[in-house]
């Protein structure tokens, strides 16, 4: 490793990265539960999972181990996840239809992309100081916030279980009476993470990263 992680500068950078990362992944999960609550499902609320307390949402593997490995390996991206917020999707669909299921499924993605847009707007506004110590911290935080939210939001749109895109696409298909695709997703669901990992180590990874890079270039000018 070509830098001293324990230097004061890198400790500060790591702290900024960690906060931006947690805002992205925890907010993503909370929004699933919040939208479900708006449709009458109080499962997440009863379990205290609509709280902004990060301790309630941190997943040992997804929030600490995986992003930690990527960070120490100096990977070009940081990725992870929080504990999934419990949602009674059967209740939501029975009461409100597949449109509600689609809304709940895409709530986290919508949160990530909207937050990235807001952060980009602030970054290039006159509201952010252009110099000074605190200005540099704010700029660094907004940049990381944009990156992590874009990566998490776009990544979850891909139709591979257990990503949100597969759930949303399943509900869209079921709304129009197409059962083959949801059935296929159920069959490959146990191997979803293996499929995702394999894609990362093949040329198909370029397809995954292209929309992320395109949106990042737009939001970061």
Order of alpha helices (4+ residues) and beta strands (2+ residues): alpha-alpha-alpha-alpha-alpha-alpha-alpha-alpha-alpha-alpha
